[in-house]
Amino acid sequence: MAKMKLVTLLSGGIDSPVAAWNMINLDCKVILVHFHNFTSTSKEVKDKIIEITKVLSKHQPKLKLYLIPFKEIQKELVKFIPSKYRMIITRRMMLRIASKILEKEKYEALVTGDNLAQVASQTLENINAIYKVTKHPILTPLLGENKDDIVNKAKEIGTYELSILPYSDCCSLLVGKHPETRARLEDVEAIEKNMDVKKLTENALKNSDIKII
């Protein structure tokens, strides 16, 4: 049977490298996509992501990594989106861009490191509002996993020490003080119309950095 081809969102946290490893371990072919912000520590964050990718590439040689700039999108989110909805729309933008990569690469499904109810964006209502942005299947290998089990697996595969290095990801910079936890899709779609989603998506893809590790 042919390997399933998956585009996996990779943050700098503990969960998503484990999700990627799980799918590689199931003999799937994975492409990684990381969204990076622009701060004084941008280089350190990129280096951290590359080191995590190197660990995963022991299990899948010549692993492709897309590094997607998120600065322009961040500015638009702060300018046009109420703070309580920024996390949700950030995640929708990420899935939109990842979906375009999937289509370009002729891959089959997306993978996230979501773990149900662990953070505000991962409530059932918010996951529904986020995932509805794409027509492609989304696999969530860690959705019902115990956090301790995820941490133990990260230690076992060698990503844990890298994942706990300090960093500021795109989501943590944009999260509101009181984020929406029960978003309605129609509200999210209405608010999102304040941004030029098509142009932002195209620019992010045009300026992406692709590495083979």
N, CA, C and O of each residue as an XYZ file, in Angstrom:
852
protein
N       0.841     -1.194      0.000
C       0.000      0.000      0.000
C       0.876      1.243      0.000
O       1.867      1.298      0.729
N       0.525      2.255     -0.815
C       1.311      3.489     -0.898
C       1.252      4.239      0.428
O       0.249      4.200      1.141
N       2.348      4.919      0.740
C       2.391      5.717      1.963
C       1.387      6.865      1.878
O       1.243      7.496      0.832
N       0.696      7.130      2.988
C      -0.150      8.308      3.058
C       0.742      9.541      3.154
O       1.730      9.535      3.889
N       0.404     10.596      2.420
C       1.214     11.815      2.373
C       0.515     12.911      3.171
O      -0.629     13.265      2.886
N       1.206     13.441      4.166
C       0.588     14.333      5.150
C       1.376     15.622      5.328
O       2.605     15.601      5.388
N       0.671     16.740      5.412
C       1.275     18.032      5.752
C       1.009     18.291      7.227
O      -0.141     18.384      7.656
N       2.090     18.408      8.002
C       1.981     18.494      9.464
C       2.389     19.868      9.961
O       3.485     20.345      9.665
N       1.502     20.504     10.721
C       1.835     21.793     11.319
C       2.770     21.569     12.504
O       2.484     20.770     13.395
N       3.899     22.291     12.498
C       4.925     22.123     13.530
C       5.126     23.435     14.269
O       5.581     24.419     13.684
N       4.789     23.453     15.550
C       5.060     24.627     16.376
C       6.389     24.399     17.091
O       7.104     23.443     16.792
N       6.713     25.274     18.029
C       7.912     25.072     18.830
C       7.613     24.399     20.150
O       8.481     24.324     21.020
N       6.376     23.901     20.315
C       5.985     23.286     21.579
C       6.228     21.793     21.623
O       6.919     21.242     20.766
N       5.662     21.142     22.619
C       5.916     19.717     22.864
C       5.065     18.826     21.965
O       5.537     17.789     21.498
N       3.819     19.218     21.719
C       2.855     18.301     21.122
C       3.080     18.019     19.641
O       3.090     16.859     19.229
N       3.258     19.058     18.842
C       3.262     18.848     17.392
C       4.422     17.978     16.894
O       4.217     17.216     15.949
N       5.640     18.046     17.480
C       6.667     17.096     17.042
C       6.276     15.643     17.327
O       6.600     14.744     16.552
N       5.583     15.422     18.435
C       5.125     14.068     18.758
C       4.061     13.620     17.752
O       4.063     12.470     17.312
N       3.151     14.535     17.391
C       2.137     14.209     16.390
C       2.800     13.837     15.057
O       2.397     12.875     14.404
N       3.814     14.606     14.664
C       4.538     14.317     13.424
C       5.218     12.957     13.509
O       5.153     12.159     12.574
N       5.869     12.704     14.637
C       6.568     11.419     14.818
C       5.577     10.253     14.751
O       5.868      9.221     14.147
N       4.414     10.421     15.369
C       3.408      9.358     15.345
C       3.049      8.963     13.918
O       2.923      7.778     13.607
N       2.885      9.965     13.050
C       2.488      9.675     11.681
C       3.650      9.091     10.881
O       3.449      8.196     10.060
N       4.863      9.591     11.115
C       6.041      9.002     10.474
C       6.189      7.548     10.904
O       6.515      6.679     10.095
N       5.945      7.294     12.188
C       6.063      5.944     12.740
C       5.028      4.990     12.136
O       5.217      3.773     12.138
N       3.929      5.557     11.619
C       2.915      4.749     10.935
C       3.239      4.583      9.453
O       2.414      4.123      8.664
N       4.465      4.971      9.099
C       4.971      4.838      7.726
C       4.283      5.799      6.762
O       4.138      5.508      5.575
N       3.860      6.952      7.290
C       3.357      8.019      6.423
C       4.518      8.905      5.986
O       5.542      8.975      6.666
N       4.357      9.574      4.862
C       5.340     10.557      4.405
C       4.857     11.935      4.832
O       3.724     12.329      4.555
N       5.749     12.666      5.517
C       5.346     13.921      6.157
C       6.131     15.104      5.601
O       7.335     15.010      5.364
N       5.430     16.214      5.399
C       6.045     17.531      5.191
C       5.686     18.375      6.405
O       4.547     18.353      6.870
N       6.666     19.122      6.919
C       6.444     19.975      8.084
C       6.244     21.432      7.654
O       6.880     21.911      6.715
N       5.344     22.123      8.365
C       5.096     23.543      8.102
C       5.162     24.302      9.427
O       4.419     24.009     10.363
N       6.065     25.283      9.488
C       6.191     26.108     10.695
C       5.947     27.569     10.349
O       6.457     28.076      9.350
N       5.167     28.236     11.179
C       4.867     29.663     11.007
C       5.688     30.449     12.022
O       5.550     30.248     13.229
N       6.546     31.346     11.530
C       7.426     32.060     12.457
C       7.094     33.545     12.488
O       6.781     34.153     11.465
N       7.170     34.109     13.685
C       6.962     35.535     13.857
C       8.299     36.264     13.751
O       9.352     35.634     13.650
N       8.250     37.590     13.773
C       9.470     38.395     13.673
C       9.675     39.131     14.985
O       8.994     40.114     15.275
N      10.615     38.646     15.768
C      10.967     39.265     17.036
C      12.485     39.288     17.143
O      13.185     38.871     16.221
N      12.986     39.773     18.263
C      14.430     39.803     18.477
C      15.015     38.402     18.567
O      16.227     38.229     18.440
N      14.165     37.395     18.784
C      14.647     36.013     18.914
C      14.284     35.157     17.692
O      14.284     33.928     17.768
N      13.976     35.810     16.573
C      13.537     35.065     15.389
C      14.531     34.001     14.969
O      14.140     32.877     14.653
N      15.831     34.344     14.962
C      16.835     33.374     14.520
C      16.872     32.173     15.456
O      16.975     31.032     15.004
N      16.786     32.431     16.779
C      16.813     31.336     17.747
C      15.622     30.398     17.557
O      15.752     29.179     17.674
N      14.463     30.982     17.262
C      13.274     30.159     17.052
C      13.439     29.305     15.803
O      13.129     28.114     15.816
N      13.931     29.917     14.714
C      14.173     29.152     13.483
C      15.155     28.019     13.734
O      14.949     26.889     13.289
N      16.229     28.338     14.456
C      17.239     27.313     14.757
C      16.617     26.170     15.554
O      16.906     24.999     15.308
N      15.767     26.522     16.503
C      15.098     25.504     17.317
C      14.235     24.591     16.444
O      14.261     23.371     16.606
N      13.482     25.170     15.534
C      12.617     24.387     14.648
C      13.447     23.479     13.749
O      13.076     22.330     13.508
N      14.552     23.984     13.262
C      15.427     23.172     12.413
C      16.011     22.005     13.211
O      16.140     20.899     12.686
N      16.364     22.244     14.473
C      16.901     21.159     15.308
C      15.831     20.099     15.583
O      16.129     18.905     15.575
N      14.600     20.524     15.824
C      13.507     19.557     16.005
C      13.311     18.750     14.723
O      13.092     17.539     14.768
N      13.392     19.428     13.589
C      13.254     18.740     12.302
C      14.374     17.724     12.096
O      14.145     16.643     11.555
N      15.572     18.069     12.525
C      16.700     17.133     12.413
C      16.437     15.850     13.211
O      16.773     14.754     12.763
N      15.838     15.994     14.390
C      15.505     14.808     15.190
C      14.490     13.947     14.441
O      14.640     12.728     14.362
N      13.465     14.583     13.895
C      12.436     13.834     13.175
C      12.978     13.223     11.882
O      12.508     12.176     11.438
N      13.968     13.882     11.285
C      14.512     13.374     10.020
C      15.320     12.091     10.208
O      15.650     11.419      9.231
N      15.640     11.747     11.457
C      16.263     10.441     11.718
C      15.300      9.312     11.380
O      15.709      8.192     11.073
N      14.018      9.632     11.443
C      12.972      8.638     11.174
C      12.434      8.756      9.743
O      11.910      7.793      9.184
N      12.576      9.962      9.159
C      12.214     10.171      7.752
C      13.294     11.041      7.106
O      13.233     12.267      7.196
N      14.276     10.422      6.461
C      15.371     11.195      5.846
C      14.852     12.160      4.777
O      13.814     11.934      4.155
N      15.619     13.252      4.585
C      15.270     14.285      3.598
C      13.877     14.843      3.859
O      13.028     14.906      2.970
N      13.677     15.239      5.091
C      12.388     15.777      5.539
C      12.255     17.218      5.054
O      13.146     18.039      5.274
N      11.146     17.518      4.397
C      10.924     18.872      3.873
C      10.247     19.738      4.932
O       9.264     19.337      5.555
N      10.804     20.944      5.117
C      10.282     21.908      6.102
C       9.976     23.224      5.402
O      10.851     23.825      4.779
N       8.725     23.666      5.510
C       8.328     25.000      5.050
C       8.373     25.955      6.244
O       7.714     25.720      7.257
N       9.148     27.027      6.122
C       9.165     28.093      7.122
C       8.364     29.267      6.551
O       8.769     29.890      5.570
N       7.240     29.554      7.172
C       6.288     30.526      6.637
C       6.340     31.818      7.461
O       6.098     31.779      8.667
N       6.648     32.960      6.838
C       6.655     34.226      7.590
C       5.238     34.650      7.966
O       4.321     34.563      7.150
N       5.068     35.103      9.185
C       3.730     35.430      9.681
C       3.588     36.904     10.065
O       2.558     37.316     10.600
N       4.621     37.689      9.789
C       4.629     39.096     10.235
C       3.464     39.897      9.659
O       2.753     40.586     10.391
N       3.276     39.803      8.357
C       2.216     40.568      7.703
C       0.848     40.168      8.246
O      -0.008     41.020      8.483
N       0.652     38.879      8.439
C      -0.624     38.398      8.962
C      -0.823     38.863     10.399
O      -1.928     39.249     10.779
N       0.241     38.828     11.199
C       0.150     39.304     12.586
C      -0.327     40.749     12.647
O      -1.185     41.100     13.458
N       0.238     41.577     11.783
C      -0.135     43.000     11.773
C      -1.621     43.169     11.465
O      -2.312     43.972     12.092
N      -2.101     42.396     10.487
C      -3.506     42.500     10.109
C      -4.421     41.979     11.219
O      -5.495     42.533     11.455
N      -4.005     40.942     11.880
C      -4.792     40.397     12.991
C      -4.950     41.426     14.110
O      -6.043     41.630     14.638
N      -3.837     42.067     14.458
C      -3.880     43.070     15.534
C      -4.717     44.271     15.108
O      -5.427     44.865     15.920
N      -4.625     44.622     13.825
C      -5.312     45.810     13.321
C      -6.821     45.613     13.198
O      -7.592     46.525     13.497
N      -7.245     44.421     12.758
C      -8.642     44.247     12.363
C      -9.457     43.259     13.196
O     -10.686     43.267     13.129
N      -8.788     42.408     13.982
C      -9.520     41.327     14.650
C      -9.588     41.572     16.161
O      -8.553     41.816     16.782
N     -10.770     41.515     16.764
C     -10.873     41.652     18.227
C      -9.998     40.603     18.915
O      -9.888     39.467     18.454
N      -9.381     41.006     20.023
C      -8.376     40.146     20.655
C      -8.922     38.765     21.029
O      -8.188     37.778     20.968
N     -10.185     38.684     21.411
C     -10.743     37.395     21.844
C     -10.829     36.380     20.701
O     -10.919     35.175     20.941
N     -10.802     36.876     19.446
C     -10.905     35.986     18.285
C      -9.564     35.770     17.569
O      -9.497     35.001     16.611
N      -8.521     36.426     18.015
C      -7.262     36.370     17.252
C      -6.670     34.973     17.186
O      -6.157     34.565     16.144
N      -6.736     34.237     18.285
C      -6.169     32.890     18.287
C      -6.887     31.999     17.262
O      -6.246     31.251     16.523
N      -8.193     32.086     17.230
C      -8.979     31.257     16.319
C      -8.661     31.594     14.876
O      -8.455     30.695     14.061
N      -8.617     32.875     14.550
C      -8.376     33.276     13.166
C      -6.916     33.048     12.789
O      -6.616     32.781     11.625
N      -6.000     33.151     13.760
C      -4.608     32.767     13.512
C      -4.540     31.315     13.060
O      -3.884     30.994     12.069
N      -5.221     30.441     13.792
C      -5.196     29.019     13.451
C      -5.860     28.754     12.101
O      -5.418     27.885     11.349
N      -6.907     29.491     11.797
C      -7.559     29.339     10.492
C      -6.625     29.774      9.360
O      -6.589     29.140      8.306
N      -5.883     30.840      9.574
C      -4.923     31.278      8.560
C      -3.846     30.219      8.357
O      -3.444     29.949      7.226
N      -3.387     29.632      9.430
C      -2.363     28.585      9.324
C      -2.875     27.389      8.530
O      -2.166     26.854      7.678
N      -4.100     26.974      8.810
C      -4.663     25.837      8.077
C      -4.909     26.178      6.614
O      -4.755     25.321      5.744
N      -5.289     27.414      6.336
C      -5.459     27.852      4.944
C      -4.148     27.705      4.167
O      -4.113     27.157      3.065
N      -3.074     28.213      4.775
C      -1.773     28.182      4.109
C      -1.283     26.745      3.969
O      -0.777     26.350      2.919
N      -1.438     25.967      5.041
C      -1.037     24.563      4.986
C      -1.830     23.806      3.918
O      -1.293     22.915      3.260
N      -3.089     24.155      3.748
C      -3.918     23.524      2.713
C      -3.385     23.828      1.317
O      -3.391     22.960      0.445
N      -2.926     25.055      1.107
C      -2.339     25.421     -0.191
C      -1.062     24.622     -0.450
O      -0.801     24.209     -1.580
N      -0.272     24.409      0.599
C       0.937     23.588      0.461
C       0.548     22.154      0.113
O       1.152     21.530     -0.759
N      -0.465     21.641      0.803
C      -0.965     20.288      0.521
C      -1.346     20.160     -0.957
O      -0.991     19.179     -1.611
N      -2.059     21.138     -1.469
C      -2.499     21.082     -2.866
C      -1.315     21.175     -3.830
O      -1.261     20.467     -4.836
N      -0.377     22.052     -3.510
C       0.812     22.200     -4.345
C       1.632     20.908     -4.397
O       2.114     20.506     -5.456
N       1.778     20.276     -3.252
C       2.605     19.069     -3.143
C       1.845     17.798     -3.542
O       2.419     16.712     -3.632
N       0.520     17.966     -3.780
C      -0.343     16.818     -4.085
C      -0.335     15.800     -2.935
O      -0.227     14.593     -3.150
N      -0.455     16.335     -1.689
C      -0.558     15.498     -0.509
C      -2.028     15.261     -0.182
O      -2.909     15.750     -0.888
N      -2.295     14.508      0.891
C      -3.647     13.989      1.094
C      -4.392     14.531      2.310
O      -5.619     14.631      2.284
N      -3.678     14.881      3.366
C      -4.357     15.308      4.594
C      -3.428     16.196      5.414
O      -2.215     16.226      5.205
N      -4.033     16.916      6.349
C      -3.291     17.768      7.288
C      -3.204     17.069      8.642
O      -4.049     16.244      8.988
N      -2.161     17.417      9.402
C      -1.989     16.873     10.755
C      -1.727     18.029     11.713
O      -0.920     18.910     11.416
N      -2.407     18.031     12.863
C      -2.129     19.009     13.908
C      -1.778     18.287     15.211
O      -2.053     17.099     15.374
N      -1.177     19.021     16.116
C      -0.854     18.473     17.433
C      -1.909     18.800     18.470
O      -1.627     18.773     19.668
N      -3.125     19.109     18.028
C      -4.183     19.511     18.961
C      -4.456     18.425     19.998
O      -4.459     17.228     19.711
N      -4.688     18.912     21.230
C      -4.993     18.044     22.356
C      -6.224     18.639     23.030
O      -6.147     19.733     23.589
N      -7.349     17.948     22.989
C      -8.661     18.516     23.317
C      -8.682     19.224     24.665
O      -8.308     18.660     25.694
N      -9.136     20.492     24.629
C      -9.365     21.326     25.821
C      -8.092     21.693     26.569
O      -8.163     22.170     27.702
N      -6.917     21.478     25.954
C      -5.681     21.841     26.649
C      -5.495     23.356     26.707
O      -5.061     23.889     27.729
N      -5.826     24.059     25.603
C      -5.770     25.521     25.576
C      -7.077     26.033     24.994
O      -7.902     25.251     24.521
N      -7.265     27.357     25.030
C      -8.546     27.952     24.645
C      -8.946     27.635     23.208
O     -10.130     27.451     22.927
N      -7.975     27.568     22.292
C      -8.320     27.326     20.893
C      -8.725     25.882     20.640
O      -9.190     25.552     19.549
N      -8.552     25.018     21.635
C      -8.784     23.598     21.431
C     -10.027     23.069     22.142
O     -10.129     21.872     22.413
N     -10.973     23.964     22.442
C     -12.282     23.493     22.879
C     -13.003     22.913     21.659
O     -12.622     23.195     20.522
N     -14.020     22.122     21.884
C     -14.722     21.485     20.780
C     -15.310     22.517     19.815
O     -15.214     22.361     18.598
N     -15.924     23.578     20.370
C     -16.519     24.614     19.518
C     -15.455     25.324     18.680
O     -15.663     25.581     17.494
N     -14.311     25.641     19.302
C     -13.271     26.360     18.587
C     -12.583     25.485     17.542
O     -12.265     25.950     16.447
N     -12.358     24.222     17.884
C     -11.781     23.306     16.897
C     -12.694     23.225     15.672
O     -12.215     23.220     14.538
N     -14.001     23.161     15.901
C     -14.942     23.109     14.786
C     -14.828     24.365     13.926
O     -14.785     24.271     12.699
N     -14.778     25.540     14.557
C     -14.689     26.803     13.814
C     -13.365     26.908     13.053
O     -13.317     27.473     11.960
N     -12.314     26.373     13.621
C     -10.999     26.423     12.976
C     -10.922     25.440     11.815
O     -10.496     25.811     10.722
N     -11.323     24.209     12.033
C     -11.158     23.161     11.020
C     -12.061     23.362      9.808
O     -11.758     22.865      8.723
N     -13.176     24.092      9.983
C     -14.103     24.308      8.870
C     -13.495     25.178      7.762
O     -14.095     25.323      6.697
N     -12.319     25.755      7.998
C     -11.690     26.620      7.007
C     -11.135     25.827      5.823
O     -10.885     26.401      4.763
N     -10.941     24.534      5.986
C     -10.364     23.718      4.922
C     -11.289     22.572      4.539
O     -12.048     22.060      5.362
N     -11.206     22.184      3.276
C     -11.988     21.040      2.787
C     -11.220     19.739      2.949
O     -11.773     18.660      2.736
N      -9.939     19.835      3.328
C      -9.095     18.646      3.393
C      -9.229     17.942      4.744
O      -9.507     18.592      5.752
N      -9.035     16.625      4.775
C      -9.074     15.899      6.052
C      -7.997     16.404      7.007
O      -6.890     16.746      6.591
N      -8.337     16.444      8.288
C      -7.381     16.841      9.325
C      -7.252     15.696     10.319
O      -8.239     15.262     10.914
N      -6.037     15.216     10.493
C      -5.757     14.144     11.438
C      -5.207     14.742     12.724
O      -4.377     15.651     12.695
N      -5.683     14.219     13.860
C      -5.278     14.745     15.171
C      -4.848     13.584     16.060
O      -5.609     13.171     16.935
N      -3.645     13.049     15.855
C      -3.238     11.836     16.574
C      -3.152     11.989     18.083
O      -3.140     10.988     18.799
N      -3.093     13.231     18.590
C      -2.950     13.434     20.032
C      -4.232     13.949     20.684
O      -4.219     14.312     21.860
N      -5.324     13.986     19.948
C      -6.507     14.702     20.425
C      -6.964     14.243     21.809
O      -7.289     15.078     22.653
N      -6.996     12.945     22.056
C      -7.463     12.444     23.342
C      -6.362     11.934     24.247
O      -6.637     11.252     25.234
N      -5.107     12.258     23.925
C      -3.983     11.742     24.696
C      -3.818     12.474     26.031
O      -4.127     13.660     26.146
N      -3.335     11.758     27.016
C      -2.968     12.353     28.296
C      -1.677     13.152     28.116
O      -0.746     12.692     27.455
N      -1.625     14.360     28.710
C      -0.458     15.231     28.521
C       0.827     14.569     29.008
O       1.871     14.717     28.373
N       0.768     13.853     30.106
C       1.969     13.180     30.612
C       2.498     12.154     29.608
O       3.708     11.991     29.455
N       1.585     11.472     28.930
C       2.000     10.494     27.927
C       2.679     11.183     26.742
O       3.641     10.658     26.181
N       2.175     12.358     26.367
C       2.786     13.113     25.267
C       4.192     13.558     25.656
O       5.127     13.446     24.863
N       4.335     14.060     26.869
C       5.654     14.493     27.361
C       6.627     13.314     27.379
O       7.772     13.443     26.946
N       6.175     12.181     27.875
C       7.044     10.999     27.929
C       7.472     10.555     26.534
O       8.615     10.146     26.332
N       6.556     10.635     25.576
C       6.901     10.268     24.201
C       7.904     11.267     23.611
O       8.820     10.877     22.888
N       7.727     12.551     23.920
C       8.672     13.569     23.444
C      10.076     13.311     23.981
O      11.065     13.481     23.269
N      10.150     12.900     25.238
C      11.445     12.564     25.827
C      12.044     11.336     25.153
O      13.248     11.277     24.902
N      11.201     10.370     24.867
C      11.656      9.123     24.250
C      12.217      9.356     22.846
O      13.237      8.771     22.483
N      11.558     10.207     22.055
C      12.000     10.401     20.675
C      13.062     11.490     20.542
O      13.667     11.643     19.481
N      13.292     12.254     21.632
C      14.389     13.216     21.628
C      14.032     14.636     21.260
O      14.919     15.434     20.956
N      12.728     14.978     21.280
C      12.327     16.355     20.959
C      12.025     17.203     22.194
O      11.926     18.426     22.096
N      11.879     16.565     23.347
C      11.404     17.286     24.529
C      12.330     18.431     24.938
O      11.868     19.552     25.151
N      13.628     18.160     25.048
C      14.565     19.186     25.511
C      14.606     20.374     24.554
O      14.801     21.510     24.984
N      14.424     20.120     23.269
C      14.356     21.214     22.303
C      13.038     21.967     22.435
O      13.012     23.196     22.368
N      11.952     21.239     22.622
C      10.626     21.861     22.684
C      10.461     22.792     23.877
O       9.699     23.757     23.801
N      11.152     22.526     24.968
C      10.983     23.370     26.160
C      11.931     24.568     26.175
O      11.896     25.369     27.110
N      12.772     24.701     25.156
C      13.595     25.906     25.059
C      12.681     27.113     24.901
O      11.661     27.020     24.217
N      13.023     28.252     25.520
C      12.146     29.432     25.452
C      11.933     29.892     24.015
O      12.865     29.897     23.211
N      10.715     30.274     23.704
C      10.403     30.853     22.402
C       9.039     31.512     22.484
O       8.240     31.202     23.368
N       8.776     32.429     21.550
C       7.455     33.041     21.437
C       6.892     32.657     20.086
O       7.377     33.125     19.055
N       5.872     31.809     20.077
C       5.295     31.417     18.795
C       4.236     32.423     18.367
O       3.875     33.325     19.123
N       3.739     32.252     17.136
C       2.766     33.201     16.595
C       1.507     33.262     17.440
O       0.950     34.339     17.655
N       1.061     32.121     17.916
C      -0.188     32.068     18.681
C      -0.058     32.767     20.029
O      -0.952     33.515     20.427
N       1.060     32.527     20.744
C       1.211     33.079     22.092
C       1.281     34.601     22.068
O       0.874     35.253     23.030
N       1.793     35.174     20.977
C       1.877     36.630     20.885
C       0.517     37.279     20.653
O       0.326     38.449     20.985
N      -0.420     36.539     20.092
C      -1.680     37.125     19.667
C      -2.862     36.786     20.560
O      -3.943     37.354     20.398
N      -2.673     35.873     21.494
C      -3.798     35.428     22.303
C      -4.320     36.561     23.186
O      -3.546     37.294     23.801
N      -5.643     36.688     23.238
C      -6.255     37.732     24.054
C      -6.250     37.359     25.532
O      -6.056     36.198     25.894
N      -6.467     38.357     26.373
C      -6.508     38.123     27.820
C      -7.676     37.208     28.171
O      -7.569     36.366     29.063
N      -8.793     37.379     27.461
C      -9.976     36.533     27.679
C     -10.416     35.972     26.325
O     -11.381     36.465     25.740
N      -9.722     34.949     25.821
C     -10.024     34.418     24.483
C     -11.383     33.740     24.421
O     -11.864     33.175     25.403
N     -11.985     33.809     23.248
C     -13.257     33.126     23.009
C     -13.050     31.612     23.123
O     -12.112     31.064     22.544
N     -13.925     30.949     23.867
C     -13.808     29.497     24.020
C     -14.968     28.741     23.376
O     -14.928     27.516     23.265
N     -15.996     29.466     22.955
C     -17.156     28.805     22.337
C     -17.553     29.555     21.067
O     -18.677     30.040     20.937
N     -16.616     29.637     20.146
C     -16.823     30.420     18.927
C     -17.894     29.810     18.039
O     -18.018     28.590     17.934
N     -18.669     30.687     17.399
C     -19.641     30.250     16.399
C     -19.036     30.532     15.018
O     -18.498     31.612     14.773
N     -19.132     29.558     14.134
C     -18.501     29.667     12.822
C     -18.949     30.923     12.087
O     -18.128     31.611     11.480
N     -20.247     31.229     12.135
C     -20.746     32.391     11.393
C     -20.145     33.694     11.912
O     -19.902     34.614     11.131
N     -19.901     33.785     13.228
C     -19.268     34.981     13.797
C     -17.815     35.095     13.343
O     -17.351     36.173     12.971
N     -17.111     33.976     13.377
C     -15.693     33.959     12.973
C     -15.561     34.355     11.513
O     -14.693     35.157     11.170
N     -16.401     33.811     10.651
C     -16.324     34.122      9.223
C     -16.647     35.591      8.960
O     -16.051     36.205      8.076
N     -17.582     36.158      9.717
C     -17.934     37.568      9.539
C     -16.775     38.479      9.951
O     -16.462     39.444      9.253
N     -16.146     38.172     11.076
C     -15.020     38.981     11.557
C     -13.829     38.875     10.613
O     -13.118     39.853     10.383
N     -13.621     37.696     10.078
C     -12.479     37.425      9.207
C     -12.539     38.237      7.910
O     -11.507     38.470      7.280
N     -13.719     38.664      7.513
C     -13.878     39.444      6.282
C     -13.204     40.808      6.367
O     -13.051     41.486      5.352
N     -12.803     41.215      7.566
C     -12.086     42.484      7.723
C     -10.670     42.409      7.156
O     -10.046     43.446      6.931
N     -10.151     41.206      6.921
C      -8.806     41.031      6.401
C      -8.858     40.567      4.943
O      -9.826     39.940      4.513
N      -7.800     40.888      4.194
C      -7.670     40.388      2.825
C      -7.002     39.020      2.907
O      -5.795     38.887      2.709
N      -7.805     38.019      3.199
C      -7.301     36.665      3.462
C      -6.552     36.095      2.263
O      -5.500     35.475      2.420
N      -7.090     36.302      1.074
C      -6.470     35.749     -0.140
C      -5.068     36.323     -0.350
O      -4.121     35.575     -0.593
N      -4.938     37.626     -0.258
C      -3.644     38.276     -0.467
C      -2.644     37.870      0.609
O      -1.478     37.614      0.305
N      -3.086     37.808      1.859
C      -2.203     37.425      2.958
C      -1.686     36.003      2.779
O      -0.513     35.722      3.024
N      -2.573     35.110      2.349
C      -2.186     33.720      2.118
C      -1.165     33.624      0.987
O      -0.151     32.937      1.112
N      -1.437     34.310     -0.106
C      -0.529     34.280     -1.257
C       0.844     34.838     -0.904
O       1.861     34.265     -1.294
N       0.886     35.947     -0.171
C       2.165     36.565      0.200
C       2.979     35.665      1.120
O       4.197     35.558      0.977
N       2.305     35.023      2.061
C       3.015     34.125      2.990
C       3.655     32.971      2.229
O       4.796     32.599      2.502
N       2.920     32.406      1.275
C       3.456     31.295      0.485
C       4.600     31.751     -0.415
O       5.601     31.050     -0.564
N       4.444     32.928     -1.012
C       5.464     33.458     -1.918
C       6.786     33.693     -1.185
O       7.857     33.538     -1.771
N       6.710     34.062      0.084
C       7.905     34.398      0.861
C       8.385     33.262      1.771
O       9.234     33.465      2.639
N       7.839     32.085      1.564
C       8.237     30.944      2.412
C       9.658     30.497      2.080
O      10.159     30.697      0.973
N      10.278     29.890      3.072
C      11.627     29.327      2.944
C      11.503     27.806      3.066
O      11.013     27.300      4.075
N      11.939     27.092      2.052
C      11.797     25.628      2.045
C      13.159     24.992      2.250
O      14.115     25.293      1.535
N      13.238     24.104      3.240
C      14.491     23.411      3.539
C      14.278     21.902      3.477
O      13.204     21.399      3.809
N      15.302     21.200      3.053
C      15.315     19.729      3.097
C      16.340     19.333      4.156
O      17.518     19.671      4.040
N      15.896     18.622      5.181
C      16.766     18.347      6.337
C      16.861     16.843      6.550
O      17.542     16.391      7.470
